[in-house]
Amino acid sequence: MTDGKKQTNALWGGRFSGSPSEVMETINASIEIDQRMALEDIAGSLAHAEMLAATDIISSQDAAEIARGLEQIRAEVLAGEMKWSAALEDVHMNIEARLKEIVGEAAGRLHTARSRNDQVATDFRLWLRAACERMENLLSGYQAALVKRAEEHAGTVMPGFTHLQTAQPVSLGHHLLCWVEAAERDRGRFADARARLNESPLGCAALAGTAFPIDRDKTATTLGFSRPMANSLDGVSSRDFALEVLAAASICAVNLSRFAEEIVLWTSKRFDFASLSDEWSTGSSIMPQKRNPDAAELVRAKPGRIAGALQTLIIVVKGLPLAYSKDLQEDKPPVFQAMDDLELALMAMTGMAGDLTFNSEAMEVAAGEAYSDATDLADYVVRELGKPFRDAHHIAGSIVKLAEIKGVPLSGLSLADMQSVEAALRQDVFKVLSARASMESRTSYGGTAPIRVREQVQAWQARLAERQSG
Ligand code: ARG
């Protein structure tokens, strides 16, 4: 391919007699980044050329030549044979220059009634639309992996925490389904962003529209957009669609990081709630005994990069007047990086969710520690002795204090011990004093009792199956 370095740029050489300085070329070129949108650019050009012929703006022979050339370039791109040149600045001009090499004069007609400003906005929306869909599918896969584990562990007791202090026993299945719920909202955010960004900027041209009798509905339909954007200035200058996707990605990354942190905690010997197989563990170069949850730690770290990408683009766009400014070329690196990071994080979390071996015994023992059944005792006092909850709370608190002094769990106290605090207590109080009984008693809608968890597992299975078939 021609290297235009020491000549004036073939695409706007009319106005120029010299070539850019090397630094100018370096700061200006985006080809290293935006070549990732080559297929979207070709799709946009094909739709545009077809429309130009349908509206008699160019001849159908020229359109056919353009299409032939673009198909060849598509094949070259897919085969990794396309030669990209920084002197040609970006993906749009590289492809146009290559088209000229292949089809000659007809190539020069492709840019009629179009600008790189509407072209890049079109490409970027197409790229992000597919990226959102990828994230939605990955999230569904992650949910399916979690639901499967929740089904296995609906009846497994673990300590539920508040402030990372043992609070009340919960079902492990219930805990895992919490992350399924969060993933569903993440999925919804990507789907919403995708629907909102699915409008066509093509035909907005540089900023003001065009005098040629183009058919914007036609190109919008060809490219699968819902409609053409109604304001040409908006079409070329808005990037809130990318900000929205980055916001969704940041929130998703934060949700993933929280479960990742739990995996780090659970697989630590201090907790000993779970382990990861060799597939998801790394060793230490010095300590032969180590098994480290590196993937979980890296997912925990991803919000740094992903929320950082959101921050980057928010600052790039802030204060930009209408319409297009070259600042907007800096929109792609953070978006591509964030989507790559999130994709990897989702795949890692799906893998680990399926891989974890849970230590149900250790979890149940831990669930019974630290007076996690104190609320159950207070609830018993309300239910069986008819006391107000505040009084019951006080009674249970005094009993916990007594047990603490004696160094035993609540179930280790004698009935006489209990009655020294509250004389009306009866022997059947001991029935509520176990982690499992506590978990099984919480049957309110959305609660942790295994019967409720199994209902939720079934609801999710149905929902995910429907999604897969629909
Ligand atoms: N490479 C540019 C970008 O990504 C394409 C649009 C350039 N438009 C222009 N008027 N210089 O934003």
Residues whose N, C-alpha, C, O or C-beta is under 5 A from the ligand:
A	BS01	LIG	S30 D90 R116 N117 V120 L328 Q329
